Amino acid sequence: MGASYEFMVLLDSGADISAIPQHMAELLNLDLNHEKEDAFGIGGKVPAIPTSMNIEISKKHERYSFKIPVKVILDGYDFPPLIGRAVFFDKFEITFKQSDKKVILKYKSQQ
């Protein structure tokens, strides 16, 4: 088993896919041998490489691991990792409690 890292991420319900900066992808040793493509977001169009990564969500006795698609944003853009809807939102029932400044994740058991 390789090294693991712990990150705070932003859960982005407006994003189709997750996104991380290039320096993080290099730290995680992600496969960046894919063709560049454009990624579009609030900042406009940026160059990106599509790949995937393993993530783990854990709290107390609960732990869930799975692979998500991710776009690695190139050219030195620095931003917190964004978790988009693809795969992640299929794994959990997600409740945003804005007035309490909370997000509740309830794992959907596989059927």
PDB file as gemmi writes it, atoms N, CA and C in Angstrom:
CRYST1    1.000    1.000    1.000  90.00  90.00  90.00 P 1                      
ATOM      1  N   MET A   1       0.850  -1.183   0.000  1.00  0.00           N  
ATOM      2  CA  MET A   1       0.000   0.000   0.000  1.00  0.00           C  
ATOM      3  C   MET A   1       0.887   1.234   0.000  1.00  0.00           C  
ATOM      4  N   GLY A   2       0.506   2.223  -0.809  1.00  0.00           N  
ATOM      5  CA  GLY A   2       1.280   3.448  -0.928  1.00  0.00           C  
ATOM      6  C   GLY A   2       0.996   4.402   0.208  1.00  0.00           C  
ATOM      7  N   ALA A   3       1.646   5.548   0.136  1.00  0.00           N  
ATOM      8  CA  ALA A   3       1.439   6.581   1.141  1.00  0.00           C  
ATOM      9  C   ALA A   3       0.019   7.113   1.056  1.00  0.00           C  
ATOM     10  N   SER A   4      -0.471   7.621   2.167  1.00  0.00           N  
ATOM     11  CA  SER A   4      -1.783   8.262   2.158  1.00  0.00           C  
ATOM     12  C   SER A   4      -1.622   9.664   2.714  1.00  0.00           C  
ATOM     13  N   TYR A   5      -2.500  10.546   2.287  1.00  0.00           N  
ATOM     14  CA  TYR A   5      -2.474  11.936   2.699  1.00  0.00           C  
ATOM     15  C   TYR A   5      -3.876  12.345   3.104  1.00  0.00           C  
ATOM     16  N   GLU A   6      -3.960  13.281   4.026  1.00  0.00           N  
ATOM     17  CA  GLU A   6      -5.250  13.775   4.481  1.00  0.00           C  
ATOM     18  C   GLU A   6      -5.411  15.212   4.004  1.00  0.00           C  
ATOM     19  N   PHE A   7      -6.556  15.501   3.365  1.00  0.00           N  
ATOM     20  CA  PHE A   7      -6.826  16.833   2.837  1.00  0.00           C  
ATOM     21  C   PHE A   7      -8.225  17.285   3.235  1.00  0.00           C  
ATOM     22  N   MET A   8      -8.370  18.562   3.452  1.00  0.00           N  
ATOM     23  CA  MET A   8      -9.693  19.183   3.545  1.00  0.00           C  
ATOM     24  C   MET A   8     -10.089  19.489   2.118  1.00  0.00           C  
ATOM     25  N   VAL A   9     -11.330  19.203   1.754  1.00  0.00           N  
ATOM     26  CA  VAL A   9     -11.799  19.426   0.386  1.00  0.00           C  
ATOM     27  C   VAL A   9     -13.077  20.248   0.420  1.00  0.00           C  
ATOM     28  N   LEU A  10     -13.393  20.811  -0.730  1.00  0.00           N  
ATOM     29  CA  LEU A  10     -14.666  21.509  -0.886  1.00  0.00           C  
ATOM     30  C   LEU A  10     -15.616  20.609  -1.652  1.00  0.00           C  
ATOM     31  N   LEU A  11     -16.797  20.406  -1.116  1.00  0.00           N  
ATOM     32  CA  LEU A  11     -17.827  19.626  -1.786  1.00  0.00           C  
ATOM     33  C   LEU A  11     -18.564  20.591  -2.712  1.00  0.00           C  
ATOM     34  N   ASP A  12     -18.441  20.375  -4.016  1.00  0.00           N  
ATOM     35  CA  ASP A  12     -18.934  21.325  -5.007  1.00  0.00           C  
ATOM     36  C   ASP A  12     -20.095  20.727  -5.790  1.00  0.00           C  
ATOM     37  N   SER A  13     -21.311  20.993  -5.338  1.00  0.00           N  
ATOM     38  CA  SER A  13     -22.489  20.430  -5.994  1.00  0.00           C  
ATOM     39  C   SER A  13     -22.705  21.010  -7.391  1.00  0.00           C  
ATOM     40  N   GLY A  14     -22.032  22.099  -7.722  1.00  0.00           N  
ATOM     41  CA  GLY A  14     -22.136  22.693  -9.042  1.00  0.00           C  
ATOM     42  C   GLY A  14     -21.131  22.142 -10.040  1.00  0.00           C  
ATOM     43  N   ALA A  15     -20.219  21.297  -9.577  1.00  0.00           N  
ATOM     44  CA  ALA A  15     -19.184  20.739 -10.455  1.00  0.00           C  
ATOM     45  C   ALA A  15     -19.584  19.345 -10.919  1.00  0.00           C  
ATOM     46  N   ASP A  16     -19.455  19.103 -12.219  1.00  0.00           N  
ATOM     47  CA  ASP A  16     -19.732  17.766 -12.743  1.00  0.00           C  
ATOM     48  C   ASP A  16     -18.718  16.759 -12.247  1.00  0.00           C  
ATOM     49  N   ILE A  17     -17.456  17.171 -12.171  1.00  0.00           N  
ATOM     50  CA  ILE A  17     -16.358  16.258 -11.864  1.00  0.00           C  
ATOM     51  C   ILE A  17     -15.443  16.905 -10.836  1.00  0.00           C  
ATOM     52  N   SER A  18     -14.701  16.106 -10.123  1.00  0.00           N  
ATOM     53  CA  SER A  18     -13.752  16.604  -9.138  1.00  0.00           C  
ATOM     54  C   SER A  18     -12.541  17.213  -9.830  1.00  0.00           C  
ATOM     55  N   ALA A  19     -11.854  18.101  -9.118  1.00  0.00           N  
ATOM     56  CA  ALA A  19     -10.685  18.765  -9.688  1.00  0.00           C  
ATOM     57  C   ALA A  19      -9.645  19.008  -8.601  1.00  0.00           C  
ATOM     58  N   ILE A  20      -8.375  18.827  -8.976  1.00  0.00           N  
ATOM     59  CA  ILE A  20      -7.270  19.105  -8.067  1.00  0.00           C  
ATOM     60  C   ILE A  20      -6.168  19.826  -8.837  1.00  0.00           C  
ATOM     61  N   PRO A  21      -5.325  20.587  -8.131  1.00  0.00           N  
ATOM     62  CA  PRO A  21      -4.205  21.242  -8.803  1.00  0.00           C  
ATOM     63  C   PRO A  21      -3.105  20.231  -9.156  1.00  0.00           C  
ATOM     64  N   GLN A  22      -2.298  20.586 -10.124  1.00  0.00           N  
ATOM     65  CA  GLN A  22      -1.240  19.700 -10.623  1.00  0.00           C  
ATOM     66  C   GLN A  22      -0.271  19.288  -9.523  1.00  0.00           C  
ATOM     67  N   HIS A  23       0.131  20.205  -8.658  1.00  0.00           N  
ATOM     68  CA  HIS A  23       1.103  19.852  -7.610  1.00  0.00           C  
ATOM     69  C   HIS A  23       0.563  18.765  -6.686  1.00  0.00           C  
ATOM     70  N   MET A  24      -0.741  18.743  -6.452  1.00  0.00           N  
ATOM     71  CA  MET A  24      -1.345  17.700  -5.615  1.00  0.00           C  
ATOM     72  C   MET A  24      -1.337  16.362  -6.359  1.00  0.00           C  
ATOM     73  N   ALA A  25      -1.650  16.393  -7.653  1.00  0.00           N  
ATOM     74  CA  ALA A  25      -1.639  15.169  -8.464  1.00  0.00           C  
ATOM     75  C   ALA A  25      -0.246  14.559  -8.494  1.00  0.00           C  
ATOM     76  N   GLU A  26       0.765  15.397  -8.578  1.00  0.00           N  
ATOM     77  CA  GLU A  26       2.145  14.898  -8.584  1.00  0.00           C  
ATOM     78  C   GLU A  26       2.503  14.302  -7.232  1.00  0.00           C  
ATOM     79  N   LEU A  27       2.095  14.939  -6.131  1.00  0.00           N  
ATOM     80  CA  LEU A  27       2.321  14.407  -4.790  1.00  0.00           C  
ATOM     81  C   LEU A  27       1.676  13.029  -4.644  1.00  0.00           C  
ATOM     82  N   LEU A  28       0.477  12.867  -5.206  1.00  0.00           N  
ATOM     83  CA  LEU A  28      -0.259  11.609  -5.112  1.00  0.00           C  
ATOM     84  C   LEU A  28       0.169  10.593  -6.167  1.00  0.00           C  
ATOM     85  N   ASN A  29       1.089  10.999  -7.026  1.00  0.00           N  
ATOM     86  CA  ASN A  29       1.611  10.128  -8.086  1.00  0.00           C  
ATOM     87  C   ASN A  29       0.487   9.597  -8.986  1.00  0.00           C  
ATOM     88  N   LEU A  30      -0.420  10.499  -9.375  1.00  0.00           N  
ATOM     89  CA  LEU A  30      -1.515  10.106 -10.261  1.00  0.00           C  
ATOM     90  C   LEU A  30      -1.003   9.946 -11.686  1.00  0.00           C  
ATOM     91  N   ASP A  31      -1.696   9.138 -12.453  1.00  0.00           N  
ATOM     92  CA  ASP A  31      -1.359   8.912 -13.860  1.00  0.00           C  
ATOM     93  C   ASP A  31      -1.754  10.149 -14.666  1.00  0.00           C  
ATOM     94  N   LEU A  32      -0.749  10.870 -15.161  1.00  0.00           N  
ATOM     95  CA  LEU A  32      -0.993  12.077 -15.950  1.00  0.00           C  
ATOM     96  C   LEU A  32      -0.654  11.861 -17.419  1.00  0.00           C  
ATOM     97  N   ASN A  33      -0.609  10.603 -17.834  1.00  0.00           N  
ATOM     98  CA  ASN A  33      -0.291  10.261 -19.221  1.00  0.00           C  
ATOM     99  C   ASN A  33      -1.546  10.173 -20.079  1.00  0.00           C  
ATOM    100  N   HIS A  34      -2.370  11.175 -19.988  1.00  0.00           N  
ATOM    101  CA  HIS A  34      -3.580  11.264 -20.801  1.00  0.00           C  
ATOM    102  C   HIS A  34      -3.519  12.565 -21.592  1.00  0.00           C  
ATOM    103  N   GLU A  35      -4.284  12.637 -22.641  1.00  0.00           N  
ATOM    104  CA  GLU A  35      -4.292  13.825 -23.487  1.00  0.00           C  
ATOM    105  C   GLU A  35      -4.920  15.016 -22.763  1.00  0.00           C  
ATOM    106  N   LYS A  36      -4.313  16.177 -22.926  1.00  0.00           N  
ATOM    107  CA  LYS A  36      -4.852  17.398 -22.325  1.00  0.00           C  
ATOM    108  C   LYS A  36      -6.208  17.733 -22.941  1.00  0.00           C  
ATOM    109  N   GLU A  37      -7.044  18.344 -22.123  1.00  0.00           N  
ATOM    110  CA  GLU A  37      -8.331  18.836 -22.583  1.00  0.00           C  
ATOM    111  C   GLU A  37      -8.649  20.100 -21.808  1.00  0.00           C  
ATOM    112  N   ASP A  38      -9.660  20.794 -22.231  1.00  0.00           N  
ATOM    113  CA  ASP A  38     -10.078  21.986 -21.500  1.00  0.00           C  
ATOM    114  C   ASP A  38     -11.059  21.612 -20.404  1.00  0.00           C  
ATOM    115  N   ALA A  39     -10.943  22.306 -19.280  1.00  0.00           N  
ATOM    116  CA  ALA A  39     -11.912  22.189 -18.192  1.00  0.00           C  
ATOM    117  C   ALA A  39     -12.561  23.565 -18.048  1.00  0.00           C  
ATOM    118  N   PHE A  40     -13.833  23.571 -17.748  1.00  0.00           N  
ATOM    119  CA  PHE A  40     -14.572  24.824 -17.653  1.00  0.00           C  
ATOM    120  C   PHE A  40     -15.156  24.960 -16.259  1.00  0.00           C  
ATOM    121  N   GLY A  41     -15.046  26.152 -15.703  1.00  0.00           N  
ATOM    122  CA  GLY A  41     -15.590  26.407 -14.378  1.00  0.00           C  
ATOM    123  C   GLY A  41     -15.821  27.884 -14.193  1.00  0.00           C  
ATOM    124  N   ILE A  42     -15.952  28.283 -12.970  1.00  0.00           N  
ATOM    125  CA  ILE A  42     -16.244  29.679 -12.669  1.00  0.00           C  
ATOM    126  C   ILE A  42     -15.119  30.602 -13.134  1.00  0.00           C  
ATOM    127  N   GLY A  43     -13.895  30.066 -13.197  1.00  0.00           N  
ATOM    128  CA  GLY A  43     -12.756  30.862 -13.647  1.00  0.00           C  
ATOM    129  C   GLY A  43     -12.574  30.856 -15.152  1.00  0.00           C  
ATOM    130  N   GLY A  44     -13.469  30.224 -15.873  1.00  0.00           N  
ATOM    131  CA  GLY A  44     -13.351  30.151 -17.331  1.00  0.00           C  
ATOM    132  C   GLY A  44     -12.745  28.836 -17.765  1.00  0.00           C  
ATOM    133  N   LYS A  45     -12.015  28.879 -18.890  1.00  0.00           N  
ATOM    134  CA  LYS A  45     -11.418  27.675 -19.471  1.00  0.00           C  
ATOM    135  C   LYS A  45      -9.970  27.540 -19.009  1.00  0.00           C  
ATOM    136  N   VAL A  46      -9.609  26.329 -18.550  1.00  0.00           N  
ATOM    137  CA  VAL A  46      -8.233  26.053 -18.114  1.00  0.00           C  
ATOM    138  C   VAL A  46      -7.792  24.706 -18.681  1.00  0.00           C  
ATOM    139  N   PRO A  47      -6.478  24.520 -18.895  1.00  0.00           N  
ATOM    140  CA  PRO A  47      -6.000  23.228 -19.380  1.00  0.00           C  
ATOM    141  C   PRO A  47      -6.012  22.189 -18.257  1.00  0.00           C  
ATOM    142  N   ALA A  48      -6.382  20.958 -18.615  1.00  0.00           N  
ATOM    143  CA  ALA A  48      -6.504  19.899 -17.607  1.00  0.00           C  
ATOM    144  C   ALA A  48      -6.182  18.545 -18.223  1.00  0.00           C  
ATOM    145  N   ILE A  49      -5.884  17.593 -17.343  1.00  0.00           N  
ATOM    146  CA  ILE A  49      -5.681  16.206 -17.738  1.00  0.00           C  
ATOM    147  C   ILE A  49      -6.692  15.356 -16.964  1.00  0.00           C  
ATOM    148  N   PRO A  50      -7.511  14.572 -17.668  1.00  0.00           N  
ATOM    149  CA  PRO A  50      -8.457  13.700 -16.969  1.00  0.00           C  
ATOM    150  C   PRO A  50      -7.749  12.447 -16.452  1.00  0.00           C  
ATOM    151  N   THR A  51      -8.061  12.059 -15.247  1.00  0.00           N  
ATOM    152  CA  THR A  51      -7.508  10.840 -14.655  1.00  0.00           C  
ATOM    153  C   THR A  51      -8.477  10.372 -13.572  1.00  0.00           C  
ATOM    154  N   SER A  52      -8.033   9.547 -12.663  1.00  0.00           N  
ATOM    155  CA  SER A  52      -8.871   9.116 -11.543  1.00  0.00           C  
ATOM    156  C   SER A  52      -7.992   8.977 -10.310  1.00  0.00           C  
ATOM    157  N   MET A  53      -8.642   8.951  -9.163  1.00  0.00           N  
ATOM    158  CA  MET A  53      -7.901   8.791  -7.916  1.00  0.00           C  
ATOM    159  C   MET A  53      -8.761   8.072  -6.890  1.00  0.00           C  
ATOM    160  N   ASN A  54      -8.093   7.424  -5.967  1.00  0.00           N  
ATOM    161  CA  ASN A  54      -8.774   6.760  -4.860  1.00  0.00           C  
ATOM    162  C   ASN A  54      -8.955   7.759  -3.733  1.00  0.00           C  
ATOM    163  N   ILE A  55     -10.136   7.744  -3.141  1.00  0.00           N  
ATOM    164  CA  ILE A  55     -10.374   8.589  -1.973  1.00  0.00           C  
ATOM    165  C   ILE A  55     -10.943   7.731  -0.856  1.00  0.00           C  
ATOM    166  N   GLU A  56     -10.781   8.241   0.342  1.00  0.00           N  
ATOM    167  CA  GLU A  56     -11.348   7.579   1.509  1.00  0.00           C  
ATOM    168  C   GLU A  56     -12.042   8.627   2.353  1.00  0.00           C  
ATOM    169  N   ILE A  57     -13.254   8.331   2.728  1.00  0.00           N  
ATOM    170  CA  ILE A  57     -14.037   9.191   3.610  1.00  0.00           C  
ATOM    171  C   ILE A  57     -14.166   8.438   4.926  1.00  0.00           C  
ATOM    172  N   SER A  58     -13.763   9.079   6.020  1.00  0.00           N  
ATOM    173  CA  SER A  58     -13.857   8.372   7.294  1.00  0.00           C  
ATOM    174  C   SER A  58     -14.197   9.331   8.427  1.00  0.00           C  
ATOM    175  N   LYS A  59     -14.888   8.783   9.391  1.00  0.00           N  
ATOM    176  CA  LYS A  59     -15.210   9.483  10.631  1.00  0.00           C  
ATOM    177  C   LYS A  59     -15.551   8.432  11.662  1.00  0.00           C  
ATOM    178  N   LYS A  60     -14.866   8.476  12.760  1.00  0.00           N  
ATOM    179  CA  LYS A  60     -15.032   7.500  13.838  1.00  0.00           C  
ATOM    180  C   LYS A  60     -14.923   6.081  13.294  1.00  0.00           C  
ATOM    181  N   HIS A  61     -15.964   5.270  13.413  1.00  0.00           N  
ATOM    182  CA  HIS A  61     -15.911   3.862  12.996  1.00  0.00           C  
ATOM    183  C   HIS A  61     -16.308   3.656  11.527  1.00  0.00           C  
ATOM    184  N   GLU A  62     -16.697   4.713  10.824  1.00  0.00           N  
ATOM    185  CA  GLU A  62     -17.106   4.580   9.424  1.00  0.00           C  
ATOM    186  C   GLU A  62     -15.929   4.910   8.496  1.00  0.00           C  
ATOM    187  N   ARG A  63     -15.785   4.102   7.441  1.00  0.00           N  
ATOM    188  CA  ARG A  63     -14.722   4.336   6.461  1.00  0.00           C  
ATOM    189  C   ARG A  63     -15.184   3.800   5.116  1.00  0.00           C  
ATOM    190  N   TYR A  64     -15.151   4.659   4.099  1.00  0.00           N  
ATOM    191  CA  TYR A  64     -15.582   4.286   2.756  1.00  0.00           C  
ATOM    192  C   TYR A  64     -14.484   4.679   1.768  1.00  0.00           C  
ATOM    193  N   SER A  65     -14.095   3.737   0.922  1.00  0.00           N  
ATOM    194  CA  SER A  65     -13.058   3.976  -0.082  1.00  0.00           C  
ATOM    195  C   SER A  65     -13.606   3.658  -1.462  1.00  0.00           C  
ATOM    196  N   PHE A  66     -13.278   4.508  -2.424  1.00  0.00           N  
ATOM    197  CA  PHE A  66     -13.680   4.275  -3.809  1.00  0.00           C  
ATOM    198  C   PHE A  66     -12.873   5.185  -4.731  1.00  0.00           C  
ATOM    199  N   LYS A  67     -12.997   4.931  -6.016  1.00  0.00           N  
ATOM    200  CA  LYS A  67     -12.269   5.683  -7.040  1.00  0.00           C  
ATOM    201  C   LYS A  67     -13.210   6.690  -7.679  1.00  0.00           C  
ATOM    202  N   ILE A  68     -12.694   7.913  -7.896  1.00  0.00           N  
ATOM    203  CA  ILE A  68     -13.484   8.950  -8.554  1.00  0.00           C  
ATOM    204  C   ILE A  68     -12.713   9.504  -9.754  1.00  0.00           C  
ATOM    205  N   PRO A  69     -13.446   9.961 -10.775  1.00  0.00           N  
ATOM    206  CA  PRO A  69     -12.779  10.661 -11.876  1.00  0.00           C  
ATOM    207  C   PRO A  69     -12.375  12.050 -11.390  1.00  0.00           C  
ATOM    208  N   VAL A  70     -11.261  12.534 -11.903  1.00  0.00           N  
ATOM    209  CA  VAL A  70     -10.770  13.851 -11.479  1.00  0.00           C  
ATOM    210  C   VAL A  70     -10.059  14.520 -12.642  1.00  0.00           C  
ATOM    211  N   LYS A  71     -10.180  15.832 -12.707  1.00  0.00           N  
ATOM    212  CA  LYS A  71      -9.409  16.601 -13.677  1.00  0.00           C  
ATOM    213  C   LYS A  71      -8.281  17.290 -12.918  1.00  0.00           C  
ATOM    214  N   VAL A  72      -7.070  17.112 -13.439  1.00  0.00           N  
ATOM    215  CA  VAL A  72      -5.898  17.762 -12.870  1.00  0.00           C  
ATOM    216  C   VAL A  72      -5.718  19.074 -13.618  1.00  0.00           C  
ATOM    217  N   ILE A  73      -5.822  20.170 -12.899  1.00  0.00           N  
ATOM    218  CA  ILE A  73      -5.729  21.492 -13.509  1.00  0.00           C  
ATOM    219  C   ILE A  73      -4.258  21.895 -13.595  1.00  0.00           C  
ATOM    220  N   LEU A  74      -3.830  22.240 -14.812  1.00  0.00           N  
ATOM    221  CA  LEU A  74      -2.425  22.506 -15.107  1.00  0.00           C  
ATOM    222  C   LEU A  74      -2.087  23.999 -14.999  1.00  0.00           C  
ATOM    223  N   ASP A  75      -0.862  24.313 -15.330  1.00  0.00           N  
ATOM    224  CA  ASP A  75      -0.360  25.699 -15.436  1.00  0.00           C  
ATOM    225  C   ASP A  75      -0.304  26.441 -14.109  1.00  0.00           C  
ATOM    226  N   GLY A  76      -0.063  25.719 -13.021  1.00  0.00           N  
ATOM    227  CA  GLY A  76       0.200  26.364 -11.742  1.00  0.00           C  
ATOM    228  C   GLY A  76      -0.999  26.923 -11.009  1.00  0.00           C  
ATOM    229  N   TYR A  77      -2.199  26.611 -11.458  1.00  0.00           N  
ATOM    230  CA  TYR A  77      -3.378  27.064 -10.714  1.00  0.00           C  
ATOM    231  C   TYR A  77      -3.358  26.399  -9.346  1.00  0.00           C  
ATOM    232  N   ASP A  78      -3.620  27.195  -8.310  1.00  0.00           N  
ATOM    233  CA  ASP A  78      -3.633  26.654  -6.952  1.00  0.00           C  
ATOM    234  C   ASP A  78      -5.007  26.922  -6.338  1.00  0.00           C  
ATOM    235  N   PHE A  79      -5.635  25.892  -5.851  1.00  0.00           N  
ATOM    236  CA  PHE A  79      -6.965  25.989  -5.272  1.00  0.00           C  
ATOM    237  C   PHE A  79      -7.176  24.765  -4.398  1.00  0.00           C  
ATOM    238  N   PRO A  80      -8.123  24.816  -3.470  1.00  0.00           N  
ATOM    239  CA  PRO A  80      -8.396  23.623  -2.665  1.00  0.00           C  
ATOM    240  C   PRO A  80      -9.019  22.540  -3.529  1.00  0.00           C  
ATOM    241  N   PRO A  81      -8.775  21.274  -3.213  1.00  0.00           N  
ATOM    242  CA  PRO A  81      -9.390  20.188  -3.987  1.00  0.00           C  
ATOM    243  C   PRO A  81     -10.906  20.313  -3.965  1.00  0.00           C  
ATOM    244  N   LEU A  82     -11.509  20.080  -5.133  1.00  0.00           N  
ATOM    245  CA  LEU A  82     -12.966  20.155  -5.278  1.00  0.00           C  
ATOM    246  C   LEU A  82     -13.518  18.769  -5.549  1.00  0.00           C  
ATOM    247  N   ILE A  83     -14.502  18.352  -4.775  1.00  0.00           N  
ATOM    248  CA  ILE A  83     -15.176  17.082  -5.013  1.00  0.00           C  
ATOM    249  C   ILE A  83     -16.491  17.385  -5.721  1.00  0.00           C  
ATOM    250  N   GLY A  84     -16.572  16.948  -6.975  1.00  0.00           N  
ATOM    251  CA  GLY A  84     -17.761  17.176  -7.794  1.00  0.00           C  
ATOM    252  C   GLY A  84     -18.745  16.017  -7.696  1.00  0.00           C  
ATOM    253  N   ARG A  85     -19.784  16.083  -8.524  1.00  0.00           N  
ATOM    254  CA  ARG A  85     -20.884  15.126  -8.426  1.00  0.00           C  
ATOM    255  C   ARG A  85     -20.544  13.723  -8.931  1.00  0.00           C  
ATOM    256  N   ALA A  86     -19.739  13.609  -9.990  1.00  0.00           N  
ATOM    257  CA  ALA A  86     -19.483  12.299 -10.608  1.00  0.00           C  
ATOM    258  C   ALA A  86     -18.989  11.291  -9.568  1.00  0.00           C  
ATOM    259  N   VAL A  87     -19.660  10.203  -9.462  1.00  0.00           N  
ATOM    260  CA  VAL A  87     -19.420   9.062  -8.560  1.00  0.00           C  
ATOM    261  C   VAL A  87     -19.700   9.420  -7.097  1.00  0.00           C  
ATOM    262  N   PHE A  88     -19.095  10.480  -6.570  1.00  0.00           N  
ATOM    263  CA  PHE A  88     -19.232  10.801  -5.146  1.00  0.00           C  
ATOM    264  C   PHE A  88     -20.698  10.992  -4.753  1.00  0.00           C  
ATOM    265  N   PHE A  89     -21.452  11.748  -5.540  1.00  0.00           N  
ATOM    266  CA  PHE A  89     -22.842  12.022  -5.193  1.00  0.00           C  
ATOM    267  C   PHE A  89     -23.727  10.795  -5.374  1.00  0.00           C  
ATOM    268  N   ASP A  90     -23.249   9.794  -6.103  1.00  0.00           N  
ATOM    269  CA  ASP A  90     -23.984   8.528  -6.219  1.00  0.00           C  
ATOM    270  C   ASP A  90     -23.773   7.642  -4.996  1.00  0.00           C  
ATOM    271  N   LYS A  91     -22.698   7.869  -4.263  1.00  0.00           N  
ATOM    272  CA  LYS A  91     -22.351   7.027  -3.113  1.00  0.00           C  
ATOM    273  C   LYS A  91     -23.037   7.458  -1.813  1.00  0.00           C  
ATOM    274  N   PHE A  92     -23.466   8.725  -1.755  1.00  0.00           N  
ATOM    275  CA  PHE A  92     -23.995   9.267  -0.507  1.00  0.00           C  
ATOM    276  C   PHE A  92     -25.319   9.992  -0.731  1.00  0.00           C  
ATOM    277  N   GLU A  93     -26.166   9.956   0.292  1.00  0.00           N  
ATOM    278  CA  GLU A  93     -27.272  10.900   0.395  1.00  0.00           C  
ATOM    279  C   GLU A  93     -26.656  12.117   1.057  1.00  0.00           C  
ATOM    280  N   ILE A  94     -26.784  13.266   0.420  1.00  0.00           N  
ATOM    281  CA  ILE A  94     -26.096  14.465   0.899  1.00  0.00           C  
ATOM    282  C   ILE A  94     -27.128  15.509   1.289  1.00  0.00           C  
ATOM    283  N   THR A  95     -27.010  16.006   2.527  1.00  0.00           N  
ATOM    284  CA  THR A  95     -27.896  17.050   3.016  1.00  0.00           C  
ATOM    285  C   THR A  95     -27.060  18.271   3.365  1.00  0.00           C  
ATOM    286  N   PHE A  96     -27.397  19.386   2.740  1.00  0.00           N  
ATOM    287  CA  PHE A  96     -26.735  20.654   3.053  1.00  0.00           C  
ATOM    288  C   PHE A  96     -27.616  21.394   4.056  1.00  0.00           C  
ATOM    289  N   LYS A  97     -27.082  21.648   5.252  1.00  0.00           N  
ATOM    290  CA  LYS A  97     -27.805  22.403   6.274  1.00  0.00           C  
ATOM    291  C   LYS A  97     -27.128  23.769   6.385  1.00  0.00           C  
ATOM    292  N   GLN A  98     -27.518  24.635   5.480  1.00  0.00           N  
ATOM    293  CA  GLN A  98     -26.836  25.924   5.362  1.00  0.00           C  
ATOM    294  C   GLN A  98     -26.905  26.741   6.643  1.00  0.00           C  
ATOM    295  N   SER A  99     -28.060  26.790   7.283  1.00  0.00           N  
ATOM    296  CA  SER A  99     -28.189  27.609   8.499  1.00  0.00           C  
ATOM    297  C   SER A  99     -27.301  27.094   9.631  1.00  0.00           C  
ATOM    298  N   ASP A 100     -27.011  25.800   9.639  1.00  0.00           N  
ATOM    299  CA  ASP A 100     -26.129  25.211  10.660  1.00  0.00           C  
ATOM    300  C   ASP A 100     -24.683  25.098  10.183  1.00  0.00           C  
ATOM    301  N   LYS A 101     -24.443  25.476   8.915  1.00  0.00           N  
ATOM    302  CA  LYS A 101     -23.113  25.375   8.309  1.00  0.00           C  
ATOM    303  C   LYS A 101     -22.588  23.940   8.398  1.00  0.00           C  
ATOM    304  N   LYS A 102     -23.463  22.979   8.008  1.00  0.00           N  
ATOM    305  CA  LYS A 102     -23.126  21.563   8.061  1.00  0.00           C  
ATOM    306  C   LYS A 102     -23.488  20.874   6.758  1.00  0.00           C  
ATOM    307  N   VAL A 103     -22.737  19.823   6.469  1.00  0.00           N  
ATOM    308  CA  VAL A 103     -23.067  18.915   5.382  1.00  0.00           C  
ATOM    309  C   VAL A 103     -23.149  17.527   5.997  1.00  0.00           C  
ATOM    310  N   ILE A 104     -24.226  16.823   5.734  1.00  0.00           N  
ATOM    311  CA  ILE A 104     -24.408  15.478   6.282  1.00  0.00           C  
ATOM    312  C   ILE A 104     -24.305  14.474   5.136  1.00  0.00           C  
ATOM    313  N   LEU A 105     -23.401  13.510   5.290  1.00  0.00           N  
ATOM    314  CA  LEU A 105     -23.216  12.447   4.303  1.00  0.00           C  
ATOM    315  C   LEU A 105     -23.740  11.154   4.892  1.00  0.00           C  
ATOM    316  N   LYS A 106     -24.651  10.513   4.181  1.00  0.00           N  
ATOM    317  CA  LYS A 106     -25.156   9.200   4.601  1.00  0.00           C  
ATOM    318  C   LYS A 106     -24.856   8.225   3.470  1.00  0.00           C  
ATOM    319  N   TYR A 107     -24.025   7.241   3.744  1.00  0.00           N  
ATOM    320  CA  TYR A 107     -23.598   6.282   2.733  1.00  0.00           C  
ATOM    321  C   TYR A 107     -24.781   5.453   2.258  1.00  0.00           C  
ATOM    322  N   LYS A 108     -24.885   5.329   0.930  1.00  0.00           N  
ATOM    323  CA  LYS A 108     -25.915   4.479   0.338  1.00  0.00           C  
ATOM    324  C   LYS A 108     -25.353   3.069   0.220  1.00  0.00           C  
ATOM    325  N   SER A 109     -25.964   2.107   0.880  1.00  0.00           N  
ATOM    326  CA  SER A 109     -25.472   0.733   0.782  1.00  0.00           C  
ATOM    327  C   SER A 109     -25.652   0.236  -0.642  1.00  0.00           C  
ATOM    328  N   GLN A 110     -24.717  -0.573  -1.120  1.00  0.00           N  
ATOM    329  CA  GLN A 110     -24.763  -1.098  -2.491  1.00  0.00           C  
ATOM    330  C   GLN A 110     -25.922  -2.074  -2.619  1.00  0.00           C  
ATOM    331  N   GLN A 111     -26.658  -1.952  -3.729  1.00  0.00           N  
ATOM    332  CA  GLN A 111     -27.835  -2.791  -3.924  1.00  0.00           C  
ATOM    333  C   GLN A 111     -27.583  -3.846  -4.950  1.00  0.00           C  
TER     334      GLN A 111                                                      
END                                                                             
